[in-house]
Amino acid sequence: MIHNKRPILDGYEQEILELYEDGRLKPTSGKTNYQAIARTTLKKNRKINIRLPENDLIALKQRAARDGIPYQTLIGSILHKYASGFLKEGG
């Protein structure tokens, strides 16, 4: 039996999906700079070491397993969203 699992989306991703499904996304105007996009994409990732509480690491690994991605990819995604301003500190 094949199950069509819909991925778990965070709030930002869910908002984008809803805008797309409602037809409220508009294409950008102007020329796309594919060379700049390619340069950014090809930048090498840097390795870092980080200490995390064991419980946090377990929770991250479980969440990544549910989402079907490697846990290091999940951690990198979270850090990228925070650095890019898409993920805000809770309050």
Helices and strands as residue ranges (DSSP letters): H 11-21, H 34-42, H 54-67, H 71-83
